[in-house]
């Protein structure tokens, strides 16, 4: 045991040296505190808390614990042994191998860790065991405090069928639907017909967008029942489903509640969560642009009424669907700390983790409803390791070869649990961080978000920053004209990245040409002197060919000091910068306008990849002579993909529906891939005969792996 203690201490020292301080990564970097942990030393809470979670939420809980003087215990799988939350904790215990059902969902191993470390309380974070009534019951039996509501509230609100009945009784507005458990696919079709299409099929014990399908006809109901029940069983160990009327084109707005064990309950205003893909939130903000004070109060009072109906005690969230006429309907209650809780902390000044710990210790709430403010505006972008060009975000895996959070900017908060060198694996949620910006107005918060996204350096994995930036700057979003269908309506053909205007295209071409010339000039110098002593002076003018998206432009570049003058298409563009090409960020001034560009890669062949307006663009810059000679180079013939099916993401094969020799129709399901607990149906792109099958159920596949070939 002594050797373990020494190694843990050494690991924390090395972690501190590597990162300078964890605070530089996770603290709220602002002159005005966006939330505060005011620790009263006379309030006795806990000496040691075990965090039964991983990643950013484990780090978030530890941060408050440290401010309160509470020691922390991390649990981890074997692949997470060097994770940030492990290094940040005072103690760490391995609870099993990588799969979450053998580690973070392994109650026996976690209970053993609690006994071994003598932790007095457990904070479950979100996901995993956070809403598991059996886990809360076992903790109570051991005399360990569960930092969350009691088992009755977890059971009542965790079951969507029971929660809807309780909500009705508490006079909370509910969505019309079937209040029982759906037995099979045919019963689902019958019920859907009675309710009227469209309907929402969802897991009774579900959450986080898993186990949910929208059906517009009988066939989609049958398919939705199959996928939803499989996802529900995989994610929650409970395949029960319910069906209710799907409210078309609604907003998703939720109310944060906080209650103690003495009958006191507050609503801490709302969060707008309508920007979603596959029923999972992408961008959130607080407050909502849509609610007026009367609707806000009505929703808050109904949320508190529901919390009191189940004797709720802790932080929780009541989710509503809101239609265009501001009618609102109860969706579900999450009996845990919500992913997007930081934006509520920003506008109220409360530390929700601290409040949860205080309530679990038996203290009364320190605030009254009249004390809860709305100070300013906060926006949260969920930064994922996902490819936004595939269904608005299919998971990406890999190692973060370079990682730099924009915490140097004012009013920016980054909640993360990773660092440079961390791995994003297929076993867990692909979230990289929660990027939060705060301002006195919504416009100010959004502008800071744009700056933060442009300054966020992520290398080694595909990420969704291009999509986040486009959403934040879209005129519909800026005007507040949003719904849960925003992404499908704005990008009906799928997300294609930022679409350049003529002036933006010129800016990009000029920047690429300037980067090319700056690199050429740098290569001619060593320690400030020209490498070839015989040269009397530096070259001042370059004639180049710049290619972008198969458009070729003749460009002339001249420079004076750090400013490059670029002539292209009969127009002049001035580009100025310090031209530190070794830096991940490249701040430039283009015709007097400041931009933050990232040079993702460049090589000797003149290929330069720039991140500009959040989107990655591949530009080819050649000298005039090299451009002439390149025309004689043979072009690579692209692969014919019409007869093959490749996996669009890393994951595991759940089912294979075809065999060699089978005839398949266009759109027919060939196999099902599960990635991050979400099941995805892979279909045939054309009618044909199956030539060969290269996967089987249970296989792990990577992005681009061959699954099936057609003749």
Helices and strands as residue ranges (DSSP letters): H 2-19, H 23-26, E 48-51, H 55-67, E 71-77, G 78-80, H 84-88, E 91-96, G 100-102, H 107-117, E 121-123, H 133-141, E 145-146, H 151-158, H 160-169, E 177-182, H 185-195, E 199-203, E 212-215, H 218-236, E 241-245, E 251-259, E 265-277, E 280-286, H 293-309, E 314-322, E 328-334, H 341-348, H 352-360, G 369-371, E 377-384, E 386-387, E 394-395, E 398-399, E 402-404, E 412-416, E 423-424, E 431-439, H 442-454, E 457-459, H 465-473, H 475-479, H 486-490, H 502-523, E 525-526, E 529-530, E 541-548, E 551-560, E 563-568, E 571-576, E 586-590, E 593-602, E 607-612, E 615-623, H 624-630, E 644-646, E 651-656, E 663-664, E 669-675, E 678-683, E 688-693, E 700-701, E 706-710
